[in-house]
Amino acid sequence: MPSITRSPEAGEPLGPLPRQFAAFIRPELPGLLNEIRAEVTRAYPVYGRLFNGPDGDAIRQGVEHTLAAFVDRVANPGQSSEPRDELLRRFGRVEAYEGRDLETLQGAYRLGARIALRRAKTVGRQHNLSPALVLTFADALFAYVEELEAITREGYVEARERSASEVSALRRQLLHLILAAPPLPRTTVSELCEAAAWELPRECTLVALRPPVPHHIQAGLDDDVLAGLDIPQPHLLVPGGLTPQRLTMLGTALAGTRAAVGLTVPLAQTADSVRWARRVLQLVDDGVVPDTPLIHCADHLTTLWLLSDPALVDHLAARELTSLDGLSPSRRDRLVETLRVHISTRAPAEQVGEMLGVHAQTVRYRLRNLDGYLGDTLSDPDRRFALEAALRALHLRGSAGRE
């Protein structure tokens, strides 16, 4: 066969393998397969377990098919590679499901190629083939290995993306169940945590977000943060308290998105934490709480409490201030404001006057009037506390309304 034995001139590029070369290689495949299996399992013990496991026959058939596909391509370059490609994608999916990276499998591919090249050199000497032909074989073989790696990577990436999608769905379900009322039994949540690869914390911090939430937020969150972002009331669950590192992470991930941080609470109280955080966002909208990029409920607990039930506050204020109902609105407002500052500060008349912008004597006059209207209310600790709470709540709401 002159086309096989003729050597190219120096510098001549390597061409395709002659089709006749397949006839020399095909009889070598059974022995080559055994040699590759032995050396690969010695170099990579993990594959030894797979070859000897319940799927060993399928794996051997897959390797044999991959080797045969190379020889078939030499004999018939136009032959379809789809059956081989599906086998390779399956190999990639197995690596992903087993939790390995592709470097191990790629190393096994390349070791197999070196063994095949060694066998080709032996065949070349037996049939007196030219060194140029063996070199062309090596070039084609390692190009084939690169092709195997690329197809295998498709299956690997597909499985990883599918796995990530499944874990993401499980974690969204987990977040929903943790916030459910009443909460599910801890054993049920623990089982879901295992499936979602998420460690159940003893306590956590909820963060309420103002929609709409940009898609890029998810990428900036720590891996263990549970996120419900595509829902009407988006929120996050951060395991544990907010360390400086967590705060930095949230500040970066949520840049440009208004958010309120709830209290760090035991797992059973997560629904309360996110409820308080959402309420703070509403109070920001109402002008009661100052608007900052990341608002902390812990800084506004009294406000949250006083404004937790506006209708009840109205009834409480009406009961405690009923004796002022007969006054004109302007006079009533002046007395109520003076009473609020007096009760909340316990300050002398001069200081109260400075706060209100009136003379101290005016303050004393108003306080005497209040004593007449309220009777012994201010001397009763319980009534005084109820009155102060109502006045503080009314002032918070009134301040928001005046802004």
Beta strands, then each sheet from edge to edge (+ up, - down):
strand 1: 203-209
strand 2: 226-228
strand 3: 235-239
strand 4: 259-266
strand 5: 294-296
sheet 1: 2+ 3- 1+ 4- 5-
end
